[in-house]
Amino acid sequence: MPEKELAQEVRMTPEERELFEKWKSKIGQIFISQSDQEAMDDEMVIYFWGLGRDASWTWIKRWATVNEDYNALWFDEEYAKKSKWGGIIAPPLYLISVNDGLQWPERLADDVYGPGMLPRRDKYPSYSHTFQAESEWEFFEPVRPGDTIDARSKLVDVYWKQGEGYRMCFVVGETTYSNQKGQSVGRNRSSAVYLFK
Amino acid sequence: MTEIKTMKREQIYFEDVEAGTELPFLIKKYSLMKMALFASVLGDWCPGHYDYKWAKEKFNQPAPFAYGFHITAHCSQVLTDWISPNGALKKFKSRTLKPVYPNDTLTIRGKVIRKYGEGGENYLDCEVWAEKQDGALAARGLGIITLPRRSQ
């Protein structure tokens, strides 16, 4: 990939290079999520992964309502029954609520942030901020009320790119989703960018 | 909970659509409350998305900023609204380009850019984009959908 070739051209401090090598060494690893209880023990609770794993109709409606998406397919059983879906389904992007695919990109943030989510300026003085870059989704089977959706996230790539005014470190995770019948429901590729001045 | 007024659209068929066909646009208004509600279904409680002080001090942002996935979900809706009930969203890719803050309004638009058949399915590639109230492009995406034929 051209991005990887560019990786050599981006200037890095020794600390940044060490960080890059550490992250790269994790490529291929599957993310092991903390339990909610473990998360509560953390100083700063940010993430509860997998809220939508148990896809009850109540939760599907909550997701749709919060997004102000009142498509009758998610709400009206009689209407949905007459459609090709044969019953209520969840909006395709409901999978975000199961797992937004950013587990890896977020977990690596632990290396850049210290206590209280403060960037470690001592070690990485050029670090600016991180944002979600791109997400790509594929949908194979709809999520239906009563489904249990499992998600597995793998770190698939870490690379640098020179941007306008920033050096950018991309962290890419791939997440696969399956239901209780073992059917593949969807796939996601999401990336976050760590910006360094 | 008050009763929700759901949306039922007339089915759009593959035969009725061409490359260049524009999709009905969608308007989404953002507020601090809506962003906090989104946190509650996403499970990401990063205060930068609902706390002014955090957003300013830790993210160098003028105000709390909407979750990228909030915008992603809204952008996908312009497609699911249009193809329902019997169309299907097969793939969706999106990128957020500008931060969205409370009181911002996004107008989300879509356009068919390619129409083709493959493996017995009727595919359309649609570009999707979200403009802020000042016209700035806040997000851009691409959706691949299938639609039924009238003859099917």
Boltz contact constraints between the chains, C-beta under 6 A:
constraints:
  - contact:
      token1: [A, 46]
      token2: [B, 45]
      max_distance: 6.0
  - contact:
      token1: [A, 46]
      token2: [B, 46]
      max_distance: 6.0
  - contact:
      token1: [A, 47]
      token2: [B, 44]
      max_distance: 6.0
  - contact:
      token1: [A, 48]
      token2: [B, 43]
      max_distance: 6.0
  - contact:
      token1: [A, 51]
      token2: [B, 43]
      max_distance: 6.0
  - contact:
      token1: [A, 63]
      token2: [B, 41]
      max_distance: 6.0
  - contact:
      token1: [A, 66]
      token2: [B, 37]
      max_distance: 6.0
  - contact:
      token1: [A, 66]
      token2: [B, 38]
      max_distance: 6.0
  - contact:
      token1: [A, 66]
      token2: [B, 41]
      max_distance: 6.0
  - contact:
      token1: [A, 67]
      token2: [B, 73]
      max_distance: 6.0
  - contact:
      token1: [A, 69]
      token2: [B, 77]
      max_distance: 6.0
  - contact:
      token1: [A, 70]
      token2: [B, 4]
      max_distance: 6.0
  - contact:
      token1: [A, 70]
      token2: [B, 6]
      max_distance: 6.0
  - contact:
      token1: [A, 70]
      token2: [B, 7]
      max_distance: 6.0
  - contact:
      token1: [A, 71]
      token2: [B, 7]
      max_distance: 6.0
  - contact:
      token1: [A, 71]
      token2: [B, 84]
      max_distance: 6.0
  - contact:
      token1: [A, 72]
      token2: [B, 6]
      max_distance: 6.0
  - contact:
      token1: [A, 72]
      token2: [B, 8]
      max_distance: 6.0
  - contact:
      token1: [A, 73]
      token2: [B, 84]
      max_distance: 6.0
  - contact:
      token1: [A, 73]
      token2: [B, 85]
      max_distance: 6.0
  - contact:
      token1: [A, 75]
      token2: [B, 6]
      max_distance: 6.0
  - contact:
      token1: [A, 76]
      token2: [B, 6]
      max_distance: 6.0
  - contact:
      token1: [A, 83]
      token2: [B, 85]
      max_distance: 6.0
  - contact:
      token1: [A, 83]
      token2: [B, 86]
      max_distance: 6.0
  - contact:
      token1: [A, 84]
      token2: [B, 86]
      max_distance: 6.0
  - contact:
      token1: [A, 92]
      token2: [B, 89]
      max_distance: 6.0
  - contact:
      token1: [A, 93]
      token2: [B, 73]
      max_distance: 6.0
  - contact:
      token1: [A, 93]
      token2: [B, 76]
      max_distance: 6.0
  - contact:
      token1: [A, 96]
      token2: [B, 69]
      max_distance: 6.0
  - contact:
      token1: [A, 97]
      token2: [B, 41]
      max_distance: 6.0
  - contact:
      token1: [A, 100]
      token2: [B, 69]
      max_distance: 6.0
  - contact:
      token1: [A, 129]
      token2: [B, 59]
      max_distance: 6.0
  - contact:
      token1: [A, 132]
      token2: [B, 68]
      max_distance: 6.0
  - contact:
      token1: [A, 134]
      token2: [B, 95]
      max_distance: 6.0
  - contact:
      token1: [A, 135]
      token2: [B, 72]
      max_distance: 6.0
  - contact:
      token1: [A, 136]
      token2: [B, 93]
      max_distance: 6.0
  - contact:
      token1: [A, 137]
      token2: [B, 92]
      max_distance: 6.0
  - contact:
      token1: [A, 138]
      token2: [B, 91]
      max_distance: 6.0
  - contact:
      token1: [A, 139]
      token2: [B, 89]
      max_distance: 6.0
